Amino acid sequence: MPIVVNLDVMLAKRKMTLTGLSEKVNITMGKLSVLKSSKARAIRFTTLDEICKVLECQPGDILEHMNEKDYKKLMGL
Amino acid sequence: MRKYRISLIATIIAVAITSFFIYLRISITGSTGPFSMDWSISLPDEDTAFGGLFYDPEISINDTIPHYEYRSKVDSLKRISDEKQLSNKSFGSGISYGAFGFSFINKEWGIVPDSIFKKDPMIKLMDDSLNTINKKWALYYNNSDSIRKFKEMLGEIMWRYNVRNNEILHERDSKGQKLYYISLSGYNADHDIKFFVQNEKYNLAYVKWDSVIKRKFDSTQVGHYERKQIPVRYSTDEKKVLIPISNKKYIFLNSLSTILYYVFLFSMTFILFGLPVQILIDISRGKAFTKNNINRFKVMALVLLVYTVLKILAPYILNFIYRKQIPDELQLEPFHYGVINNLYLFLIAIALFIIGKAFQKGYNLQEEEELTV
């Protein structure tokens, strides 16, 4: 699925760690790692809302749709 | 729309199966059998004809002799006749694997000549003892103590006598020449077709219809028995065809089948008992929807399906292989009997397949849930 999660970019911008985000949005590190590595199949609106609130950003800042070719190149597929 | 399509398929299957059963009912009630009219068959009841198959001692003995003598002769001849019939019905000893098996029959099946027993020194000794007792029995009837001793002694001798008799029979059976066979199960013959052994040759007796006597209100079909030699033996009681094979072939095939049987037994036990237990253990550990469990259900369903199909087809495959030796009079049960008898196995295989599919769905949902943040 050519949707890339730019969570690490936003975390870097906000100078925040994944552990810090995990504590603030009350989501396990495991789940956030799945999201960060773009392995997630779906994301709940509630989760997206929490993340956007904490990182003070828009959903579009976290999620990005790519074409198939670029996505495969990025993911090394 | 999808819901409608599924119920359409179910309806088509139900209609097909119901039609099949309607066809069966019609075909069974529609058959009138060979004796829709009265019939009369002349039986060749001599001792020598047809291996004494239709021999009746009561008819053949002159009944002008005293009754006790007549009875004794009839009983003796009946015993000989019964032994012969037993030989005709025999399928020997051996092992059966369902559609086929292996068996052997002692060549000297039937009545054991008295000479075999009379030659044995132990039997001779016991015979002498019994004769001595017989001569002196009056001496023992003096008091209750001697009567008790007499009874004990007699009981002991009789018991030993029987044991030795059995030993002699066993020795004869183990030393005697044997005939070896591959046995094929599930063969039927019409009730007027009879198998008999004569001069070590296998024969079938069948009715040949000669004429029909027509009367005003009914008619009688008149026939007589004829015989034909066949290359195989047949056991009416067991419904088995016995195909003669050499001793070497018997040993080879029997050993091979035994090995394959245990491999098959191990595989089936592993798949149909071991895998369900493994699934239960996984479920109890909270790992119900795993790829392993889905594969286990698939393997179980597939193996059961293949086994059922082979179980139904095996007799027909063997019948095809040995078609030149098996006479037309011996027929396998109709194919649909096998299907109906094993329908439950098909249903179990389908149920396992459905459960496997449900587990596949569960696995997908679980994965979806795990990868949803």
Interface residues (C-beta under 8 A of the other chain):
Chain A: I27 K31 L32 V34 L35 K39 A40 R41 A42 I43 R44 T47
Chain B: E367 E368 L371 T372 V373
